[in-house]
Amino acid sequence: TLNIGVLISGSGSNLQSIMDACAAGRIKGRVACVISNKADAFGLERARKAGIPALHLDHRAYSGRESYDEALVATLREFDVELVALAGFMRIITPVLLEAFPMAVMNIHPALLPAFPGLHAQRQALDYGAKVAGCTVHFVDPGTDTGPIIMQAAVPVLPSDTEQTLSARIQKEEHRLYPEAIRLFTEGLLEVSGRVVSVGA
Ligand code: GAR
């Protein structure tokens, strides 16, 4: 069973869906540790409740992004992590982390990439007038939300939508999609060719 390290900054509802899928045996892996850059992230409590090591690594205690990522790598290695899942981790990561875990860092983004990368993706979709929105699970590369796409799910944008109602509709799909993408990874079923990811048999 594969050791998964989950990086968060907030509520951790995606973390919860991953922990639940592991507990249910749907993912052949376990969440080995949860790291937050924010001390008050509710996801840390979710992890502790599940008996999973929950650590706060404060980015402000480091001189730069690289030295922060070195600390992340050291901690992830302590827990023998083989897959790093970014789940609402609101920090830009550097090649220091990516080179330590080649093709083994995933992220979930609340938009149908390559549309609306970066912050406030749901707000961007509403402001743009998009009629379809959704979420993307992708491997992380050095760009912002530019890595190879693993899975996507679409939801409608309704005329009455606010940022909150649209985000909730997208999140429901996130909680289904992210565990499924991780399941495929842990079973060795993801094949990457250039930027195209396919699912093996
Ligand atoms: C999720 O909606 C995720 O897609 C988004 O943050 C939320 C975290 O929620 N990620 C990004 O915007 C990354 N740029 P959670 O803490 O409840 O999982």
Residues whose N, C-alpha, C, O or C-beta is under 5 A from the ligand:
A	BS01	GAR	G10 S11 G12 S13 N14 L15 A87 G88 I108 H109 P110 G118
